[in-house]
Amino acid sequence: MSLGPYATFIAASYLVVLVVVVLLIAWIAIDYRSQRRRLNELETEGVTRRSGRQTTEL
């Protein structure tokens, strides 16, 4: 399969998209771990989440 004179541009475009997607996935994973760690710190300090309450407790 020949891509013609635009083969370099097409390959570079796919490579850039791949790098961006990998970076976004890594960013989300790092942020998720950070948020979970912060929530655990808050819970150990005694701060509770409102979403964890039952409706009868309000």
Secondary structure, DSSP 8 states (H G I E B T S, - for coil): ---GGGHHHHHHHHHHHHHHHHHHHHHHHHHHHHHHHHHHHHHHTT---GGGS-GGG-
